[in-house]
Amino acid sequence: MTVTLNPCLDRSLTVERLVPGKTHRVLSARTDAGGKGINVSRLLNDAGIQTHALAIASGAAGQTLSSELQRLHIAHTFFPGTGETRTNLKILDAQTGVMTECNEPGAPAGDAAERLTEKLEQLLPDAAALALCGSIPPGVPVGIYANLANLANQFEVPVFLDASGAALAA
């Protein structure tokens, strides 16, 4: 099972050569469901391992994320926040192979984190492991991953954490 508090749509563009301040013709473009936990669920699914992705996702981008996970046959439960799920931009310079990323902070979660926590508690008795992944959206307490890990520990479910900064320290 995975938790992604701040998922995204990853919009990836390839240009011949990225030059700041210039106009570029795009050689190729794609949009993928993203966020670290969503990526973990996709990898598990590709390996034939059953997973359930929990995320805070809303708006048109959240619906696109849900549609993509449905297409991939990944079980998921999304909890709408108070704004639009973020879209991150990745620009690949085809000549150098260097990727430039612009990541949005995400929309406020409202009470979605509390509802996600309640659902997680219902699912944990049947979970083999829990991956807590990625950044935390505005308005969610920095200690949320610590709280979710403690909840998983009550059910003796191993926890994998992919976070940084204050969320990791907590």
Phi and psi restraints in degrees (value plus and minus 20) as a CYANA .aco file:
   2 THR   PHI    -146.9  -106.9
   2 THR   PSI     131.6   171.6
   3 VAL   PHI    -144.1  -104.1
   3 VAL   PSI     105.0   145.0
   4 THR   PHI    -145.1  -105.1
   4 THR   PSI      84.6   124.6
   5 LEU   PHI     -97.6   -57.6
   5 LEU   PSI     -42.1    -2.1
   6 ASN   PHI    -157.5  -117.5
   6 ASN   PSI      42.9    82.9
   7 PRO   PHI     -89.5   -49.5
   7 PRO   PSI     158.0   198.0
   8 CYS   PHI    -178.1  -138.1
   8 CYS   PSI     148.5   188.5
   9 LEU   PHI    -118.5   -78.5
   9 LEU   PSI     108.9   148.9
  10 ASP   PHI    -115.5   -75.5
  10 ASP   PSI      93.0   133.0
  11 ARG   PHI    -117.8   -77.8
  11 ARG   PSI      92.5   132.5
  12 SER   PHI    -131.2   -91.2
  12 SER   PSI     107.2   147.2
  13 LEU   PHI    -140.6  -100.6
  13 LEU   PSI     124.7   164.7
  14 THR   PHI    -137.0   -97.0
  14 THR   PSI     108.5   148.5
  15 VAL   PHI    -141.8  -101.8
  15 VAL   PSI     137.2   177.2
  16 GLU   PHI     -81.4   -41.4
  16 GLU   PSI     -70.2   -30.2
  17 ARG   PHI    -170.5  -130.5
  17 ARG   PSI     100.7   140.7
  18 LEU   PHI    -101.2   -61.2
  18 LEU   PSI      97.9   137.9
  19 VAL   PHI    -144.1  -104.1
  19 VAL   PSI      93.1   133.1
  20 PRO   PHI     -75.3   -35.3
  20 PRO   PSI     118.8   158.8
  21 GLY   PHI      64.0   104.0
  21 GLY   PSI     -22.5    17.5
  22 LYS   PHI    -127.0   -87.0
  22 LYS   PSI     140.6   180.6
  23 THR   PHI    -107.6   -67.6
  23 THR   PSI     117.6   157.6
  24 HIS   PHI    -143.2  -103.2
  24 HIS   PSI     125.0   165.0
  25 ARG   PHI    -111.8   -71.8
  25 ARG   PSI     111.6   151.6
  26 VAL   PHI    -103.7   -63.7
  26 VAL   PSI     107.5   147.5
  27 LEU   PHI    -101.5   -61.5
  27 LEU   PSI     -56.3   -16.3
  28 SER   PHI    -175.5  -135.5
  28 SER   PSI     136.1   176.1
  29 ALA   PHI    -165.9  -125.9
  29 ALA   PSI     127.5   167.5
  30 ARG   PHI    -175.3  -135.3
  30 ARG   PSI     137.1   177.1
  31 THR   PHI    -147.4  -107.4
  31 THR   PSI     109.4   149.4
  32 ASP   PHI    -147.3  -107.3
  32 ASP   PSI     130.9   170.9
  33 ALA   PHI     -84.3   -44.3
  33 ALA   PSI     114.0   154.0
  34 GLY   PHI    -161.1  -121.1
  34 GLY   PSI    -196.1  -156.1
  35 GLY   PHI      88.3   128.3
  35 GLY   PSI     120.9   160.9
  36 LYS   PHI     -76.2   -36.2
  36 LYS   PSI     -64.8   -24.8
  37 GLY   PHI     -87.6   -47.6
  37 GLY   PSI     -58.1   -18.1
  38 ILE   PHI     -81.7   -41.7
  38 ILE   PSI     -62.1   -22.1
  39 ASN   PHI     -82.2   -42.2
  39 ASN   PSI     -60.1   -20.1
  40 VAL   PHI     -83.5   -43.5
  40 VAL   PSI     -64.4   -24.4
  41 SER   PHI     -81.0   -41.0
  41 SER   PSI     -59.7   -19.7
  42 ARG   PHI     -83.5   -43.5
  42 ARG   PSI     -63.2   -23.2
  43 LEU   PHI     -84.6   -44.6
  43 LEU   PSI     -63.2   -23.2
  44 LEU   PHI     -80.8   -40.8
  44 LEU   PSI     -65.9   -25.9
  45 ASN   PHI     -79.7   -39.7
  45 ASN   PSI     -64.3   -24.3
  46 ASP   PHI     -81.1   -41.1
  46 ASP   PSI     -50.0   -10.0
  47 ALA   PHI    -106.0   -66.0
  47 ALA   PSI     -17.4    22.6
  48 GLY   PHI      61.2   101.2
  48 GLY   PSI      -3.1    36.9
  49 ILE   PHI    -120.7   -80.7
  49 ILE   PSI     104.9   144.9
  50 GLN   PHI     -85.6   -45.6
  50 GLN   PSI     116.8   156.8
  51 THR   PHI    -162.6  -122.6
  51 THR   PSI     144.6   184.6
  52 HIS   PHI    -156.2  -116.2
  52 HIS   PSI     101.5   141.5
  53 ALA   PHI    -118.0   -78.0
  53 ALA   PSI     102.5   142.5
  54 LEU   PHI    -126.1   -86.1
  54 LEU   PSI     115.1   155.1
  55 ALA   PHI    -174.4  -134.4
  55 ALA   PSI     139.2   179.2
  56 ILE   PHI    -117.6   -77.6
  56 ILE   PSI      90.7   130.7
  57 ALA   PHI    -168.1  -128.1
  57 ALA   PSI     116.9   156.9
  58 SER   PHI    -170.2  -130.2
  58 SER   PSI     151.6   191.6
  59 GLY   PHI      53.1    93.1
  59 GLY   PSI    -188.9  -148.9
  60 ALA   PHI     -82.9   -42.9
  60 ALA   PSI     -58.5   -18.5
  61 ALA   PHI     -85.4   -45.4
  61 ALA   PSI     -58.6   -18.6
  62 GLY   PHI     -83.6   -43.6
  62 GLY   PSI     -59.0   -19.0
  63 GLN   PHI     -85.7   -45.7
  63 GLN   PSI     -58.2   -18.2
  64 THR   PHI     -84.6   -44.6
  64 THR   PSI     -62.4   -22.4
  65 LEU   PHI     -79.0   -39.0
  65 LEU   PSI     -66.9   -26.9
  66 SER   PHI     -81.6   -41.6
  66 SER   PSI     -63.8   -23.8
  67 SER   PHI     -81.1   -41.1
  67 SER   PSI     -59.9   -19.9
  68 GLU   PHI     -86.2   -46.2
  68 GLU   PSI     -61.8   -21.8
  69 LEU   PHI     -87.5   -47.5
  69 LEU   PSI     -56.3   -16.3
  70 GLN   PHI     -81.9   -41.9
  70 GLN   PSI     -63.9   -23.9
  71 ARG   PHI     -80.1   -40.1
  71 ARG   PSI     -54.9   -14.9
  72 LEU   PHI    -106.6   -66.6
  72 LEU   PSI     -21.4    18.6
  73 HIS   PHI      42.3    82.3
  73 HIS   PSI      22.6    62.6
  74 ILE   PHI    -124.8   -84.8
  74 ILE   PSI      99.8   139.8
  75 ALA   PHI     -82.4   -42.4
  75 ALA   PSI     117.0   157.0
  76 HIS   PHI    -175.9  -135.9
  76 HIS   PSI     133.6   173.6
  77 THR   PHI    -153.8  -113.8
  77 THR   PSI     101.1   141.1
  78 PHE   PHI    -129.5   -89.5
  78 PHE   PSI     124.3   164.3
  79 PHE   PHI    -139.0   -99.0
  79 PHE   PSI      98.2   138.2
  80 PRO   PHI     -87.6   -47.6
  80 PRO   PSI     116.4   156.4
  81 GLY   PHI    -109.9   -69.9
  81 GLY   PSI    -176.1  -136.1
  82 THR   PHI    -121.8   -81.8
  82 THR   PSI     -16.4    23.6
  83 GLY   PHI    -166.6  -126.6
  83 GLY   PSI    -183.2  -143.2
  84 GLU   PHI    -105.3   -65.3
  84 GLU   PSI     114.1   154.1
  85 THR   PHI     -78.1   -38.1
  85 THR   PSI     122.0   162.0
  86 ARG   PHI     -90.8   -50.8
  86 ARG   PSI     136.4   176.4
  87 THR   PHI    -141.7  -101.7
  87 THR   PSI     105.5   145.5
  88 ASN   PHI    -122.4   -82.4
  88 ASN   PSI     123.1   163.1
  89 LEU   PHI    -129.3   -89.3
  89 LEU   PSI     110.1   150.1
  90 LYS   PHI    -143.7  -103.7
  90 LYS   PSI     107.7   147.7
  91 ILE   PHI    -141.2  -101.2
  91 ILE   PSI      98.8   138.8
  92 LEU   PHI    -117.9   -77.9
  92 LEU   PSI     105.9   145.9
  93 ASP   PHI    -104.7   -64.7
  93 ASP   PSI      89.7   129.7
  94 ALA   PHI     -84.6   -44.6
  94 ALA   PSI     -50.5   -10.5
  95 GLN   PHI     -92.3   -52.3
  95 GLN   PSI     -62.2   -22.2
  96 THR   PHI    -120.5   -80.5
  96 THR   PSI     -38.2     1.8
  97 GLY   PHI      57.4    97.4
  97 GLY   PSI     -11.5    28.5
  98 VAL   PHI    -104.8   -64.8
  98 VAL   PSI     112.6   152.6
  99 MET   PHI    -122.8   -82.8
  99 MET   PSI     109.5   149.5
 100 THR   PHI    -127.9   -87.9
 100 THR   PSI     110.6   150.6
 101 GLU   PHI    -140.2  -100.2
 101 GLU   PSI     121.1   161.1
 102 CYS   PHI    -145.4  -105.4
 102 CYS   PSI      86.7   126.7
 103 ASN   PHI    -125.7   -85.7
 103 ASN   PSI     104.5   144.5
 104 GLU   PHI     -92.5   -52.5
 104 GLU   PSI     135.7   175.7
 105 PRO   PHI     -93.7   -53.7
 105 PRO   PSI     -44.9    -4.9
 106 GLY   PHI      81.2   121.2
 106 GLY   PSI     142.9   182.9
 107 ALA   PHI    -110.9   -70.9
 107 ALA   PSI     135.6   175.6
 108 PRO   PHI     -76.3   -36.3
 108 PRO   PSI     124.2   164.2
 109 ALA   PHI    -107.4   -67.4
 109 ALA   PSI     -37.8     2.2
 110 GLY   PHI      40.5    80.5
 110 GLY   PSI    -153.7  -113.7
 111 ASP   PHI    -116.0   -76.0
 111 ASP   PSI      -7.9    32.1
 112 ALA   PHI     -81.8   -41.8
 112 ALA   PSI     -53.4   -13.4
 113 ALA   PHI     -84.9   -44.9
 113 ALA   PSI     -57.1   -17.1
 114 GLU   PHI     -87.6   -47.6
 114 GLU   PSI     -61.4   -21.4
 115 ARG   PHI     -87.9   -47.9
 115 ARG   PSI     -57.8   -17.8
 116 LEU   PHI     -82.3   -42.3
 116 LEU   PSI     -63.1   -23.1
 117 THR   PHI     -80.9   -40.9
 117 THR   PSI     -61.9   -21.9
 118 GLU   PHI     -82.2   -42.2
 118 GLU   PSI     -62.8   -22.8
 119 LYS   PHI     -86.2   -46.2
 119 LYS   PSI     -62.3   -22.3
 120 LEU   PHI     -78.0   -38.0
 120 LEU   PSI     -63.6   -23.6
 121 GLU   PHI     -80.4   -40.4
 121 GLU   PSI     -55.0   -15.0
 122 GLN   PHI     -89.1   -49.1
 122 GLN   PSI     -54.8   -14.8
 123 LEU   PHI    -107.7   -67.7
 123 LEU   PSI     -42.8    -2.8
 124 LEU   PHI     -78.8   -38.8
 124 LEU   PSI     -54.8   -14.8
 125 PRO   PHI     -78.0   -38.0
 125 PRO   PSI     -44.2    -4.2
 126 ASP   PHI    -124.8   -84.8
 126 ASP   PSI     -14.1    25.9
 127 ALA   PHI    -106.2   -66.2
 127 ALA   PSI     120.8   160.8
 128 ALA   PHI    -106.6   -66.6
 128 ALA   PSI     -51.1   -11.1
 129 ALA   PHI    -183.1  -143.1
 129 ALA   PSI     143.3   183.3
 130 LEU   PHI    -152.5  -112.5
 130 LEU   PSI     107.5   147.5
 131 ALA   PHI    -128.8   -88.8
 131 ALA   PSI     101.0   141.0
 132 LEU   PHI    -125.6   -85.6
 132 LEU   PSI      97.5   137.5
 133 CYS   PHI    -156.3  -116.3
 133 CYS   PSI     118.4   158.4
 134 GLY   PHI      75.7   115.7
 134 GLY   PSI    -192.2  -152.2
 135 SER   PHI     -95.7   -55.7
 135 SER   PSI     147.0   187.0
 136 ILE   PHI    -130.0   -90.0
 136 ILE   PSI     110.2   150.2
 137 PRO   PHI     -90.7   -50.7
 137 PRO   PSI     141.5   181.5
 138 PRO   PHI     -75.3   -35.3
 138 PRO   PSI     119.0   159.0
 139 GLY   PHI      70.3   110.3
 139 GLY   PSI     -29.0    11.0
 140 VAL   PHI    -113.7   -73.7
 140 VAL   PSI     111.2   151.2
 141 PRO   PHI     -78.0   -38.0
 141 PRO   PSI     121.3   161.3
 142 VAL   PHI     -82.4   -42.4
 142 VAL   PSI     -43.7    -3.7
 143 GLY   PHI    -106.8   -66.8
 143 GLY   PSI      -9.0    31.0
 144 ILE   PHI     -81.2   -41.2
 144 ILE   PSI     -59.5   -19.5
 145 TYR   PHI     -84.8   -44.8
 145 TYR   PSI     -57.9   -17.9
 146 ALA   PHI     -82.5   -42.5
 146 ALA   PSI     -61.9   -21.9
 147 ASN   PHI     -84.3   -44.3
 147 ASN   PSI     -62.9   -22.9
 148 LEU   PHI     -88.0   -48.0
 148 LEU   PSI     -56.9   -16.9
 149 ALA   PHI     -85.8   -45.8
 149 ALA   PSI     -60.9   -20.9
 150 ASN   PHI     -83.7   -43.7
 150 ASN   PSI     -58.2   -18.2
 151 LEU   PHI     -82.2   -42.2
 151 LEU   PSI     -66.0   -26.0
 152 ALA   PHI     -82.1   -42.1
 152 ALA   PSI     -57.5   -17.5
 153 ASN   PHI     -82.7   -42.7
 153 ASN   PSI     -51.5   -11.5
 154 GLN   PHI     -82.3   -42.3
 154 GLN   PSI     -47.0    -7.0
 155 PHE   PHI    -122.6   -82.6
 155 PHE   PSI     -11.2    28.8
 156 GLU   PHI      37.1    77.1
 156 GLU   PSI      17.6    57.6
 157 VAL   PHI    -117.5   -77.5
 157 VAL   PSI     103.0   143.0
 158 PRO   PHI     -81.4   -41.4
 158 PRO   PSI     123.6   163.6
 159 VAL   PHI    -140.1  -100.1
 159 VAL   PSI     114.7   154.7
 160 PHE   PHI    -134.6   -94.6
 160 PHE   PSI     109.5   149.5
 161 LEU   PHI    -138.6   -98.6
 161 LEU   PSI     107.4   147.4
 162 ASP   PHI    -143.1  -103.1
 162 ASP   PSI      71.3   111.3
 163 ALA   PHI    -166.2  -126.2
 163 ALA   PSI     152.9   192.9
 164 SER   PHI    -162.7  -122.7
 164 SER   PSI     153.5   193.5
 165 GLY   PHI      40.0    80.0
 165 GLY   PSI    -159.3  -119.3
 166 ALA   PHI     -83.1   -43.1
 166 ALA   PSI     -54.2   -14.2
 167 ALA   PHI     -85.0   -45.0
 167 ALA   PSI     -59.5   -19.5
 168 LEU   PHI     -88.9   -48.9
 168 LEU   PSI     -63.5   -23.5
 169 ALA   PHI     -81.4   -41.4
 169 ALA   PSI     -57.4   -17.4
